[in-house]
């Protein structure tokens, strides 16, 4: 191929705003026998990969413009178009990420710490061992709190040949699982794979959107008088579920030795696995 390329004088158009774009015009001149495909390749090799913060979309116009018997060399005018990153064509292996940390909610029946207790004059308080909302019948109402949850979406581009029945089956079966071992920065069972959606692009490639959510592992010093193994903290992995069995006991108010009262205190702490675990390496997104 012997196609020469030069930038056309005043060959720039730019538009700013939400749908910003830019167009650069080139003139490609070849020799007898050169084709439009060769001219297109030469122009794309000459044009910058990005321009004014925009990504290369491709050649929007390639047309022959020279037909002179005295100069039979084939000549084309080419307009190279640039658009925002979101609108640019995506090649296999490319990816992008969006995220939010607005958090989730959880229902808890036990506080981190009781900060104050108030009773009527002359009456000592009852120690409920951090239980929240204890009723006269011994029920523990609890409360809803905001908990840290990171949610994010990864968009990955695949060739058409990558979207096999086996790959789709893997994605289907892994939806609703947590990471079996440490994956990326997440400890075991802290990351939840929420599924994937996808669409085929105009160039036959596929863009798949993977959805994840993560909650951090908690190390709880104690719940009431209950601690973890060997007196250490109670460990609750991010997507495990912690619940407390409360027991009604007869006791006395603090500072008193008579006049029994009903106390509802934690008797047992259970940590439940509520999602299957799997190897996230099978997603093909790295380790």
Order of alpha helices (4+ residues) and beta strands (2+ residues): beta-beta-alpha-beta-beta-beta-beta-beta-beta-beta-alpha-beta-beta-beta-beta-beta-beta-beta-beta
